[in-house]
Amino acid sequence: MSNHQDWNEVVFKKRSTTSKAKPQQLEKQKLTSGGVTAVKKYAAGSNQQRSAGDVRKIADAEDAQPLPTVGLDLRKAIAQARQEKGWTQKQLATAINEKQTVVQAYEAGKAIPSNQVLAKMERKLGVSLRGKEFKKKG
């Protein structure tokens, strides 16, 4: 009867990830391969998006206009249509697959109007919420 086990020692070696090439060899390789350039990216490796100076420039810009928000007519129309259905803000938000804070912001006039959200509200409430009569005058 033969023994089917191999009792020879097996050694696994990890390949070296570091290059053992000398810096002079690397320079020659760069020159022959067309060269490699390194560019420092702005704010790379940090969570900083822009400096405080950039934000100040944007805030102080003379031609900066505030973004349009929901007008009084639209706010009233949404609230009235919702109340006629007997829905709470939470129920309307659930029906249109949005958060309650979105409906709350629209009714408070703090939201920036989105045609997608208004279209969902129109379908669920059965009223028209877009048009000239609902534009806020800036």
VMD Tcl script that builds the backbone (N, CA, C; Angstrom):
set m [mol new atoms 414]
animate dup $m
set s [atomselect $m all]
$s set {name element resname resid chain x y z} {
  {N N MET 1 A 0.832 -1.167 0.000}
  {CA C MET 1 A 0.000 0.000 0.000}
  {C C MET 1 A 0.883 1.239 0.000}
  {N N SER 2 A 0.524 2.257 -0.838}
  {CA C SER 2 A 1.374 3.443 -0.933}
  {C C SER 2 A 0.770 4.594 -0.131}
  {N N ASN 3 A 1.651 5.417 0.356}
  {CA C ASN 3 A 1.245 6.575 1.124}
  {C C ASN 3 A 1.078 7.750 0.149}
  {N N HIS 4 A -0.077 8.416 0.141}
  {CA C HIS 4 A -0.379 9.473 -0.832}
  {C C HIS 4 A -0.064 10.870 -0.310}
  {N N GLN 5 A 0.712 10.969 0.670}
  {CA C GLN 5 A 1.057 12.267 1.214}
  {C C GLN 5 A 2.467 12.638 0.805}
  {N N ASP 6 A 2.643 13.917 0.500}
  {CA C ASP 6 A 3.952 14.443 0.138}
  {C C ASP 6 A 4.470 15.239 1.323}
  {N N TRP 7 A 5.526 14.760 1.937}
  {CA C TRP 7 A 6.052 15.399 3.140}
  {C C TRP 7 A 7.210 16.339 2.848}
  {N N ASN 8 A 7.417 16.688 1.573}
  {CA C ASN 8 A 8.478 17.638 1.232}
  {C C ASN 8 A 8.064 19.042 1.653}
  {N N GLU 9 A 9.044 19.813 2.098}
  {CA C GLU 9 A 8.783 21.166 2.569}
  {C C GLU 9 A 8.549 22.093 1.375}
  {N N VAL 10 A 7.487 22.936 1.447}
  {CA C VAL 10 A 7.151 23.893 0.402}
  {C C VAL 10 A 7.289 25.292 1.001}
  {N N VAL 11 A 8.001 26.172 0.298}
  {CA C VAL 11 A 8.222 27.526 0.785}
  {C C VAL 11 A 7.642 28.497 -0.230}
  {N N PHE 12 A 6.776 29.367 0.246}
  {CA C PHE 12 A 6.205 30.403 -0.598}
  {C C PHE 12 A 6.952 31.700 -0.333}
  {N N LYS 13 A 7.352 32.369 -1.407}
  {CA C LYS 13 A 8.055 33.633 -1.262}
  {C C LYS 13 A 7.245 34.732 -1.943}
  {N N LYS 14 A 7.165 35.836 -1.270}
  {CA C LYS 14 A 6.455 36.989 -1.799}
  {C C LYS 14 A 7.392 37.756 -2.724}
  {N N ARG 15 A 6.868 38.172 -3.853}
  {CA C ARG 15 A 7.673 38.951 -4.777}
  {C C ARG 15 A 7.935 40.323 -4.192}
  {N N SER 16 A 9.074 40.820 -4.443}
  {CA C SER 16 A 9.437 42.138 -3.951}
  {C C SER 16 A 8.688 43.197 -4.742}
  {N N THR 17 A 8.051 44.126 -4.026}
  {CA C THR 17 A 7.299 45.185 -4.697}
  {C C THR 17 A 8.148 46.424 -4.914}
  {N N THR 18 A 9.255 46.515 -4.217}
  {CA C THR 18 A 10.124 47.674 -4.386}
  {C C THR 18 A 11.132 47.403 -5.486}
  {N N SER 19 A 11.396 48.424 -6.236}
  {CA C SER 19 A 12.350 48.297 -7.322}
  {C C SER 19 A 13.763 48.418 -6.756}
  {N N LYS 20 A 14.627 47.539 -7.214}
  {CA C LYS 20 A 16.002 47.566 -6.743}
  {C C LYS 20 A 16.889 48.363 -7.702}
  {N N ALA 21 A 16.244 49.050 -8.642}
  {CA C ALA 21 A 17.001 49.838 -9.601}
  {C C ALA 21 A 17.554 51.080 -8.911}
  {N N LYS 22 A 18.726 51.459 -9.341}
  {CA C LYS 22 A 19.371 52.640 -8.768}
  {C C LYS 22 A 18.730 53.892 -9.347}
  {N N PRO 23 A 18.794 54.998 -8.617}
  {CA C PRO 23 A 18.200 56.240 -9.126}
  {C C PRO 23 A 18.733 56.651 -10.486}
  {N N GLN 24 A 19.997 56.364 -10.762}
  {CA C GLN 24 A 20.566 56.722 -12.058}
  {C C GLN 24 A 19.903 55.918 -13.173}
  {N N GLN 25 A 19.626 54.660 -12.909}
  {CA C GLN 25 A 18.970 53.827 -13.901}
  {C C GLN 25 A 17.542 54.320 -14.146}
  {N N LEU 26 A 16.875 54.781 -13.080}
  {CA C LEU 26 A 15.520 55.291 -13.233}
  {C C LEU 26 A 15.510 56.560 -14.083}
  {N N GLU 27 A 16.485 57.425 -13.891}
  {CA C GLU 27 A 16.580 58.648 -14.692}
  {C C GLU 27 A 16.772 58.314 -16.167}
  {N N LYS 28 A 17.628 57.333 -16.458}
  {CA C LYS 28 A 17.841 56.918 -17.849}
  {C C LYS 28 A 16.555 56.368 -18.443}
  {N N GLN 29 A 15.825 55.598 -17.646}
  {CA C GLN 29 A 14.586 55.008 -18.109}
  {C C GLN 29 A 13.548 56.101 -18.402}
  {N N LYS 30 A 13.504 57.126 -17.575}
  {CA C LYS 30 A 12.585 58.234 -17.801}
  {C C LYS 30 A 12.897 58.948 -19.108}
  {N N LEU 31 A 14.179 59.182 -19.342}
  {CA C LEU 31 A 14.579 59.891 -20.542}
  {C C LEU 31 A 14.279 59.100 -21.802}
  {N N THR 32 A 14.464 57.791 -21.765}
  {CA C THR 32 A 14.240 56.975 -22.954}
  {C C THR 32 A 12.768 56.692 -23.189}
  {N N SER 33 A 11.961 56.707 -22.152}
  {CA C SER 33 A 10.544 56.372 -22.327}
  {C C SER 33 A 9.683 57.593 -22.635}
  {N N GLY 34 A 10.272 58.750 -22.789}
  {CA C GLY 34 A 9.484 59.931 -23.117}
  {C C GLY 34 A 9.258 60.830 -21.924}
  {N N GLY 35 A 9.686 60.433 -20.782}
  {CA C GLY 35 A 9.607 61.286 -19.602}
  {C C GLY 35 A 8.297 61.154 -18.854}
  {N N VAL 36 A 8.384 61.406 -17.606}
  {CA C VAL 36 A 7.223 61.363 -16.735}
  {C C VAL 36 A 7.167 62.684 -16.005}
  {N N THR 37 A 6.001 63.295 -15.992}
  {CA C THR 37 A 5.867 64.546 -15.258}
  {C C THR 37 A 4.917 64.349 -14.094}
  {N N ALA 38 A 5.234 64.951 -13.003}
  {CA C ALA 38 A 4.384 64.895 -11.825}
  {C C ALA 38 A 3.765 66.261 -11.622}
  {N N VAL 39 A 2.461 66.280 -11.457}
  {CA C VAL 39 A 1.746 67.533 -11.267}
  {C C VAL 39 A 1.059 67.472 -9.917}
  {N N LYS 40 A 1.286 68.494 -9.094}
  {CA C LYS 40 A 0.641 68.538 -7.789}
  {C C LYS 40 A -0.790 68.999 -7.986}
  {N N LYS 41 A -1.702 68.201 -7.491}
  {CA C LYS 41 A -3.105 68.548 -7.612}
  {C C LYS 41 A -3.493 69.482 -6.482}
  {N N TYR 42 A -4.392 70.408 -6.789}
  {CA C TYR 42 A -4.847 71.376 -5.816}
  {C C TYR 42 A -5.615 70.669 -4.706}
  {N N ALA 43 A -5.200 70.865 -3.491}
  {CA C ALA 43 A -5.850 70.321 -2.296}
  {C C ALA 43 A -5.942 68.795 -2.347}
  {N N ALA 44 A -4.963 68.141 -2.974}
  {CA C ALA 44 A -4.986 66.691 -3.065}
  {C C ALA 44 A -4.727 66.089 -1.693}
  {N N GLY 45 A -5.446 65.067 -1.382}
  {CA C GLY 45 A -5.238 64.362 -0.126}
  {C C GLY 45 A -5.862 65.042 1.074}
  {N N SER 46 A -6.675 66.027 0.829}
  {CA C SER 46 A -7.356 66.680 1.946}
  {C C SER 46 A -8.831 66.787 1.613}
  {N N ASN 47 A -9.592 67.107 2.602}
  {CA C ASN 47 A -11.026 67.234 2.414}
  {C C ASN 47 A -11.401 68.666 2.044}
  {N N GLN 48 A -10.433 69.505 1.865}
  {CA C GLN 48 A -10.666 70.913 1.583}
  {C C GLN 48 A -10.978 71.090 0.101}
  {N N GLN 49 A -12.079 71.731 -0.198}
  {CA C GLN 49 A -12.477 71.935 -1.582}
  {C C GLN 49 A -11.960 73.250 -2.139}
  {N N ARG 50 A -12.028 74.288 -1.357}
  {CA C ARG 50 A -11.504 75.581 -1.788}
  {C C ARG 50 A -11.121 76.371 -0.555}
  {N N SER 51 A -10.275 77.314 -0.763}
  {CA C SER 51 A -9.805 78.098 0.366}
  {C C SER 51 A -10.854 79.120 0.778}
  {N N ALA 52 A -10.702 79.686 1.955}
  {CA C ALA 52 A -11.647 80.679 2.458}
  {C C ALA 52 A -11.669 81.909 1.566}
  {N N GLY 53 A -10.542 82.229 0.949}
  {CA C GLY 53 A -10.482 83.379 0.054}
  {C C GLY 53 A -11.398 83.218 -1.142}
  {N N ASP 54 A -11.490 81.998 -1.680}
  {CA C ASP 54 A -12.371 81.743 -2.813}
  {C C ASP 54 A -13.830 81.938 -2.434}
  {N N VAL 55 A -14.195 81.470 -1.255}
  {CA C VAL 55 A -15.571 81.593 -0.791}
  {C C VAL 55 A -15.910 83.068 -0.599}
  {N N ARG 56 A -14.981 83.821 -0.056}
  {CA C ARG 56 A -15.208 85.250 0.164}
  {C C ARG 56 A -15.409 85.957 -1.171}
  {N N LYS 57 A -14.629 85.579 -2.187}
  {CA C LYS 57 A -14.780 86.197 -3.498}
  {C C LYS 57 A -16.168 85.933 -4.068}
  {N N ILE 58 A -16.642 84.727 -3.891}
  {CA C ILE 58 A -17.961 84.373 -4.413}
  {C C ILE 58 A -19.038 85.151 -3.672}
  {N N ALA 59 A -18.918 85.244 -2.351}
  {CA C ALA 59 A -19.918 85.930 -1.548}
  {C C ALA 59 A -19.929 87.433 -1.817}
  {N N ASP 60 A -18.766 88.012 -2.108}
  {CA C ASP 60 A -18.661 89.447 -2.312}
  {C C ASP 60 A -18.858 89.878 -3.763}
  {N N ALA 61 A -19.088 88.952 -4.634}
  {CA C ALA 61 A -19.234 89.291 -6.051}
  {C C ALA 61 A -20.403 90.258 -6.227}
  {N N GLU 62 A -20.176 91.275 -7.033}
  {CA C GLU 62 A -21.199 92.298 -7.238}
  {C C GLU 62 A -22.394 91.777 -8.020}
  {N N ASP 63 A -22.137 90.891 -8.974}
  {CA C ASP 63 A -23.220 90.415 -9.820}
  {C C ASP 63 A -23.903 89.163 -9.259}
  {N N ALA 64 A -23.555 88.773 -8.046}
  {CA C ALA 64 A -24.160 87.591 -7.439}
  {C C ALA 64 A -25.608 87.884 -7.086}
  {N N GLN 65 A -26.493 87.040 -7.540}
  {CA C GLN 65 A -27.914 87.190 -7.251}
  {C C GLN 65 A -28.371 85.982 -6.451}
  {N N PRO 66 A -29.272 86.177 -5.524}
  {CA C PRO 66 A -29.760 85.028 -4.757}
  {C C PRO 66 A -30.537 84.071 -5.666}
  {N N LEU 67 A -30.476 82.804 -5.340}
  {CA C LEU 67 A -31.200 81.808 -6.116}
  {C C LEU 67 A -32.697 81.974 -5.886}
  {N N PRO 68 A -33.495 81.713 -6.906}
  {CA C PRO 68 A -34.946 81.865 -6.733}
  {C C PRO 68 A -35.491 80.800 -5.786}
  {N N THR 69 A -36.410 81.200 -4.956}
  {CA C THR 69 A -37.051 80.259 -4.036}
  {C C THR 69 A -38.534 80.192 -4.372}
  {N N VAL 70 A -39.225 79.335 -3.685}
  {CA C VAL 70 A -40.644 79.121 -3.928}
  {C C VAL 70 A -41.415 80.390 -3.559}
  {N N GLY 71 A -42.281 80.846 -4.450}
  {CA C GLY 71 A -43.076 82.045 -4.214}
  {C C GLY 71 A -44.271 81.774 -3.326}
  {N N LEU 72 A -44.894 82.851 -2.856}
  {CA C LEU 72 A -46.024 82.757 -1.939}
  {C C LEU 72 A -47.206 82.025 -2.571}
  {N N ASP 73 A -47.494 82.310 -3.853}
  {CA C ASP 73 A -48.622 81.651 -4.524}
  {C C ASP 73 A -48.428 80.143 -4.596}
  {N N LEU 74 A -47.219 79.719 -4.919}
  {CA C LEU 74 A -46.930 78.290 -5.017}
  {C C LEU 74 A -46.993 77.628 -3.646}
  {N N ARG 75 A -46.464 78.294 -2.643}
  {CA C ARG 75 A -46.512 77.754 -1.274}
  {C C ARG 75 A -47.947 77.506 -0.848}
  {N N LYS 76 A -48.798 78.500 -1.086}
  {CA C LYS 76 A -50.211 78.374 -0.698}
  {C C LYS 76 A -50.911 77.277 -1.498}
  {N N ALA 77 A -50.600 77.185 -2.790}
  {CA C ALA 77 A -51.237 76.180 -3.650}
  {C C ALA 77 A -50.880 74.766 -3.198}
  {N N ILE 78 A -49.628 74.545 -2.841}
  {CA C ILE 78 A -49.207 73.210 -2.380}
  {C C ILE 78 A -49.909 72.869 -1.069}
  {N N ALA 79 A -49.883 73.801 -0.121}
  {CA C ALA 79 A -50.486 73.554 1.191}
  {C C ALA 79 A -51.997 73.325 1.062}
  {N N GLN 80 A -52.650 74.138 0.232}
  {CA C GLN 80 A -54.098 74.012 0.073}
  {C C GLN 80 A -54.472 72.680 -0.570}
  {N N ALA 81 A -53.762 72.284 -1.623}
  {CA C ALA 81 A -54.052 71.017 -2.306}
  {C C ALA 81 A -53.791 69.831 -1.381}
  {N N ARG 82 A -52.737 69.926 -0.591}
  {CA C ARG 82 A -52.421 68.849 0.355}
  {C C ARG 82 A -53.501 68.734 1.423}
  {N N GLN 83 A -53.952 69.869 1.939}
  {CA C GLN 83 A -54.977 69.858 2.991}
  {C C GLN 83 A -56.336 69.396 2.463}
  {N N GLU 84 A -56.652 69.719 1.197}
  {CA C GLU 84 A -57.902 69.250 0.590}
  {C C GLU 84 A -57.944 67.735 0.494}
  {N N LYS 85 A -56.771 67.131 0.280}
  {CA C LYS 85 A -56.691 65.661 0.252}
  {C C LYS 85 A -56.691 65.082 1.657}
  {N N GLY 86 A -56.468 65.928 2.658}
  {CA C GLY 86 A -56.422 65.461 4.038}
  {C C GLY 86 A -55.089 64.817 4.388}
  {N N TRP 87 A -54.041 65.199 3.668}
  {CA C TRP 87 A -52.720 64.612 3.889}
  {C C TRP 87 A -51.874 65.502 4.780}
  {N N THR 88 A -50.985 64.876 5.511}
  {CA C THR 88 A -49.953 65.612 6.244}
  {C C THR 88 A -48.773 65.798 5.309}
  {N N GLN 89 A -47.829 66.625 5.722}
  {CA C GLN 89 A -46.616 66.798 4.917}
  {C C GLN 89 A -45.888 65.473 4.763}
  {N N LYS 90 A -45.892 64.671 5.815}
  {CA C LYS 90 A -45.225 63.364 5.786}
  {C C LYS 90 A -45.890 62.447 4.766}
  {N N GLN 91 A -47.225 62.450 4.722}
  {CA C GLN 91 A -47.938 61.592 3.777}
  {C C GLN 91 A -47.678 62.013 2.332}
  {N N LEU 92 A -47.645 63.326 2.090}
  {CA C LEU 92 A -47.337 63.813 0.744}
  {C C LEU 92 A -45.912 63.440 0.362}
  {N N ALA 93 A -44.984 63.601 1.290}
  {CA C ALA 93 A -43.586 63.264 1.019}
  {C C ALA 93 A -43.441 61.787 0.686}
  {N N THR 94 A -44.134 60.938 1.414}
  {CA C THR 94 A -44.084 59.499 1.149}
  {C C THR 94 A -44.678 59.194 -0.227}
  {N N ALA 95 A -45.750 59.871 -0.585}
  {CA C ALA 95 A -46.412 59.637 -1.867}
  {C C ALA 95 A -45.518 60.027 -3.050}
  {N N ILE 96 A -44.689 61.043 -2.867}
  {CA C ILE 96 A -43.835 61.492 -3.978}
  {C C ILE 96 A -42.399 60.994 -3.842}
  {N N ASN 97 A -42.152 60.123 -2.872}
  {CA C ASN 97 A -40.823 59.539 -2.638}
  {C C ASN 97 A -39.767 60.603 -2.343}
  {N N GLU 98 A -40.103 61.520 -1.498}
  {CA C GLU 98 A -39.173 62.549 -1.036}
  {C C GLU 98 A -39.204 62.569 0.483}
  {N N LYS 99 A -38.272 63.314 1.075}
  {CA C LYS 99 A -38.254 63.455 2.524}
  {C C LYS 99 A -39.281 64.502 2.934}
  {N N GLN 100 A -39.721 64.410 4.180}
  {CA C GLN 100 A -40.684 65.377 4.694}
  {C C GLN 100 A -40.098 66.784 4.675}
  {N N THR 101 A -38.791 66.891 4.884}
  {CA C THR 101 A -38.146 68.204 4.900}
  {C C THR 101 A -38.254 68.904 3.551}
  {N N VAL 102 A -38.348 68.135 2.464}
  {CA C VAL 102 A -38.503 68.733 1.130}
  {C C VAL 102 A -39.865 69.407 1.032}
  {N N VAL 103 A -40.918 68.699 1.438}
  {CA C VAL 103 A -42.269 69.269 1.400}
  {C C VAL 103 A -42.341 70.464 2.346}
  {N N GLN 104 A -41.741 70.327 3.491}
  {CA C GLN 104 A -41.737 71.408 4.479}
  {C C GLN 104 A -41.034 72.647 3.915}
  {N N ALA 105 A -39.906 72.448 3.225}
  {CA C ALA 105 A -39.171 73.568 2.644}
  {C C ALA 105 A -39.979 74.249 1.540}
  {N N TYR 106 A -40.705 73.470 0.747}
  {CA C TYR 106 A -41.540 74.056 -0.305}
  {C C TYR 106 A -42.655 74.898 0.301}
  {N N GLU 107 A -43.295 74.395 1.338}
  {CA C GLU 107 A -44.399 75.132 1.949}
  {C C GLU 107 A -43.911 76.323 2.766}
  {N N ALA 108 A -42.656 76.301 3.210}
  {CA C ALA 108 A -42.096 77.422 3.966}
  {C C ALA 108 A -41.470 78.463 3.041}
  {N N GLY 109 A -41.322 78.133 1.752}
  {CA C GLY 109 A -40.745 79.074 0.803}
  {C C GLY 109 A -39.236 79.102 0.817}
  {N N LYS 110 A -38.601 78.106 1.391}
  {CA C LYS 110 A -37.144 78.086 1.487}
  {C C LYS 110 A -36.497 77.225 0.408}
  {N N ALA 111 A -37.283 76.449 -0.300}
  {CA C ALA 111 A -36.741 75.524 -1.300}
  {C C ALA 111 A -36.472 76.235 -2.618}
  {N N ILE 112 A -35.483 75.734 -3.329}
  {CA C ILE 112 A -35.233 76.179 -4.704}
  {C C ILE 112 A -36.081 75.267 -5.588}
  {N N PRO 113 A -37.012 75.822 -6.352}
  {CA C PRO 113 A -37.960 74.987 -7.097}
  {C C PRO 113 A -37.282 74.008 -8.048}
  {N N SER 114 A -37.746 72.791 -8.039}
  {CA C SER 114 A -37.268 71.752 -8.941}
  {C C SER 114 A -38.460 71.247 -9.747}
  {N N ASN 115 A -38.318 71.232 -11.066}
  {CA C ASN 115 A -39.421 70.760 -11.910}
  {C C ASN 115 A -39.771 69.310 -11.636}
  {N N GLN 116 A -38.778 68.498 -11.270}
  {CA C GLN 116 A -39.047 67.090 -10.988}
  {C C GLN 116 A -39.941 66.945 -9.765}
  {N N VAL 117 A -39.616 67.668 -8.700}
  {CA C VAL 117 A -40.409 67.576 -7.472}
  {C C VAL 117 A -41.796 68.157 -7.710}
  {N N LEU 118 A -41.862 69.289 -8.404}
  {CA C LEU 118 A -43.166 69.894 -8.687}
  {C C LEU 118 A -44.035 68.971 -9.544}
  {N N ALA 119 A -43.433 68.277 -10.499}
  {CA C ALA 119 A -44.189 67.343 -11.344}
  {C C ALA 119 A -44.761 66.201 -10.509}
  {N N LYS 120 A -43.967 65.693 -9.565}
  {CA C LYS 120 A -44.463 64.628 -8.681}
  {C C LYS 120 A -45.628 65.120 -7.843}
  {N N MET 121 A -45.488 66.342 -7.318}
  {CA C MET 121 A -46.575 66.911 -6.499}
  {C C MET 121 A -47.832 67.111 -7.333}
  {N N GLU 122 A -47.664 67.593 -8.569}
  {CA C GLU 122 A -48.818 67.791 -9.452}
  {C C GLU 122 A -49.569 66.491 -9.678}
  {N N ARG 123 A -48.819 65.410 -9.937}
  {CA C ARG 123 A -49.469 64.122 -10.204}
  {C C ARG 123 A -50.230 63.609 -8.985}
  {N N LYS 124 A -49.620 63.723 -7.817}
  {CA C LYS 124 A -50.244 63.173 -6.608}
  {C C LYS 124 A -51.371 64.059 -6.078}
  {N N LEU 125 A -51.217 65.382 -6.207}
  {CA C LEU 125 A -52.231 66.291 -5.676}
  {C C LEU 125 A -53.322 66.608 -6.692}
  {N N GLY 126 A -53.052 66.375 -7.967}
  {CA C GLY 126 A -54.055 66.625 -9.004}
  {C C GLY 126 A -54.270 68.098 -9.303}
  {N N VAL 127 A -53.240 68.922 -9.093}
  {CA C VAL 127 A -53.337 70.356 -9.385}
  {C C VAL 127 A -52.127 70.786 -10.210}
  {N N SER 128 A -52.248 71.944 -10.860}
  {CA C SER 128 A -51.127 72.493 -11.618}
  {C C SER 128 A -50.309 73.393 -10.700}
  {N N LEU 129 A -49.009 73.141 -10.652}
  {CA C LEU 129 A -48.126 73.915 -9.778}
  {C C LEU 129 A -47.028 74.632 -10.545}
  {N N ARG 130 A -47.031 74.525 -11.846}
  {CA C ARG 130 A -46.001 75.186 -12.650}
  {C C ARG 130 A -46.668 76.114 -13.648}
  {N N GLY 131 A -46.036 77.217 -13.899}
  {CA C GLY 131 A -46.571 78.179 -14.856}
  {C C GLY 131 A -46.223 79.596 -14.448}
  {N N LYS 132 A -46.673 80.550 -15.255}
  {CA C LYS 132 A -46.328 81.947 -15.023}
  {C C LYS 132 A -46.848 82.477 -13.701}
  {N N GLU 133 A -48.011 82.002 -13.289}
  {CA C GLU 133 A -48.609 82.531 -12.057}
  {C C GLU 133 A -47.841 82.121 -10.803}
  {N N PHE 134 A -46.932 81.138 -10.915}
  {CA C PHE 134 A -46.191 80.678 -9.742}
  {C C PHE 134 A -44.728 81.135 -9.733}
  {N N LYS 135 A -44.331 81.922 -10.712}
  {CA C LYS 135 A -42.961 82.421 -10.754}
  {C C LYS 135 A -42.769 83.481 -9.673}
  {N N LYS 136 A -41.684 83.354 -8.916}
  {CA C LYS 136 A -41.371 84.368 -7.906}
  {C C LYS 136 A -40.618 85.490 -8.585}
  {N N LYS 137 A -41.028 86.677 -8.323}
  {CA C LYS 137 A -40.330 87.828 -8.897}
  {C C LYS 137 A -39.110 88.106 -8.073}
  {N N GLY 138 A -37.905 88.101 -8.756}
  {CA C GLY 138 A -36.641 88.234 -8.059}
  {C C GLY 138 A -36.301 89.635 -7.785}
}
mol reanalyze $m
mol bondsrecalc $m
mol representation Tube
mol addrep $m
